[in-house]
Amino acid sequence: MAGSSTRSDWNPEQYEQFKAQRAQPFWDLIDLVHRGGIERAVDLGCGTGELTAAAADRLGVGHMTGVDNSPAMLERAHRHGRVAVDFVDGDISRWTSDGDHDLVLANAALQWVPDHVGVLERWVAALAPEGQLAVQVPANHDHASHLASVHVAHSEPFASMFGGDPPADPVAVNVLTPEAYATTLHELGLGEPHVRLQVYGHVFASSADVVEWTKGTSLTRFFKRLPPEMHDPFVQAYRDELLARLGEQTPYFYAFKRILMWGRRA
Ligand SMILES: C[S@@+](CC[C@H](N)C(=O)[O-])C[C@H]1O[C@@H](n2cnc3c(N)ncnc32)[C@H](O)[C@@H]1O
């Protein structure tokens, strides 16, 4: 996925296994948004659309559009459509608009596309005067949960199946440092940017439960390139490598770094 923005293919059921844990950073991001006067908003990489519609309600948005390019996610999202909320197919890496949005929102989606300075420039161009940008990206590429999958992808038999070129970790390749995002928002003309690194602690019954989490997100890039009969062997090899790194911890505290950023157009 890194280096391009290919059409994504997701499993909404797998992703939603950790719905509560994944929702917390979304609501922390929404808390950064100043209420009032948000007539037109967009949620880029909206996924299943449930949070998109809930955010439209909480912020009193006049009209919210969710954009995603996964047919499976959009099929789910349409269930949350109504007069003030709709969902469309689109590529967030190229998305922009003509200074007519009061809010551009993107939760846990920007990491999937490259060139964040260029992408943020297009998103900021979509803001009306006083328009707000609110974005959250994971920043946990140096955690064992990511490193283990990179290791397995570079090991046989999987390395050969990827033609010696396994898909890179998009978080490692695409996500910038908090200070780089702060500088970028400032240079794009957003006043008083708020950027912070936050660690979310998820308590799982066992360290092995991390496998269920990553199956719904970061492992999807390997599934897209492997034949279906190799998905389970890949997951098993990943599980073995992960537990070799983490040990069998019961319970397990999954410390997950994320970057939250907000800025407002002058
Ligand atoms: C981790 S999910 C987050 C979904 C939602 N924002 C949430 O907070 O639950 C990432 C979403 O980004 C979408 N996505 C990834 N790359 C995309 C692209 N280039 N264009 C549009 N959507 C993309 C995926 O299809 C997926 O639904």
PDBQT file of the ligand as one rigid body, heavy atoms in Angstrom, charges set to zero:
ROOT
HETATM    1  C1  LIG A 301      -8.764   1.970   9.849  1.00  0.00    +0.000 C 
HETATM    2  S1  LIG A 301     -10.177   2.334   8.854  1.00  0.00    +0.000 S 
HETATM    3  C2  LIG A 301     -10.847   3.751   9.710  1.00  0.00    +0.000 C 
HETATM    4  C3  LIG A 301     -12.296   3.930   9.448  1.00  0.00    +0.000 C 
HETATM    5  C4  LIG A 301     -12.996   5.059  10.223  1.00  0.00    +0.000 C 
HETATM    6  N1  LIG A 301     -12.436   6.352   9.907  1.00  0.00    +0.000 N 
HETATM    7  C5  LIG A 301     -12.973   4.814  11.715  1.00  0.00    +0.000 C 
HETATM    8  O1  LIG A 301     -12.429   5.631  12.436  1.00  0.00    +0.000 OA
HETATM    9  O2  LIG A 301     -13.505   3.788  12.152  1.00  0.00    +0.000 OA
HETATM   10  C6  LIG A 301      -9.401   3.085   7.435  1.00  0.00    +0.000 C 
HETATM   11  C7  LIG A 301     -10.364   3.344   6.297  1.00  0.00    +0.000 C 
HETATM   12  O3  LIG A 301      -9.671   4.097   5.295  1.00  0.00    +0.000 OA
HETATM   13  C8  LIG A 301     -10.088   3.641   4.021  1.00  0.00    +0.000 C 
HETATM   14  N2  LIG A 301      -9.061   3.977   3.024  1.00  0.00    +0.000 N 
HETATM   15  C9  LIG A 301      -7.762   3.586   2.991  1.00  0.00    +0.000 A 
HETATM   16  N3  LIG A 301      -7.142   4.123   1.925  1.00  0.00    +0.000 NA
HETATM   17  C10 LIG A 301      -8.070   4.863   1.270  1.00  0.00    +0.000 A 
HETATM   18  C11 LIG A 301      -8.036   5.673   0.090  1.00  0.00    +0.000 A 
HETATM   19  N4  LIG A 301      -6.900   5.834  -0.630  1.00  0.00    +0.000 N 
HETATM   20  N5  LIG A 301      -9.166   6.296  -0.291  1.00  0.00    +0.000 NA
HETATM   21  C12 LIG A 301     -10.324   6.134   0.432  1.00  0.00    +0.000 A 
HETATM   22  N6  LIG A 301     -10.408   5.394   1.559  1.00  0.00    +0.000 NA
HETATM   23  C13 LIG A 301      -9.294   4.768   1.969  1.00  0.00    +0.000 A 
HETATM   24  C14 LIG A 301     -10.291   2.155   4.207  1.00  0.00    +0.000 C 
HETATM   25  O4  LIG A 301     -11.119   1.603   3.203  1.00  0.00    +0.000 OA
HETATM   26  C15 LIG A 301     -10.886   2.079   5.604  1.00  0.00    +0.000 C 
HETATM   27  O5  LIG A 301     -12.286   2.109   5.582  1.00  0.00    +0.000 OA
ENDROOT
TORSDOF 0
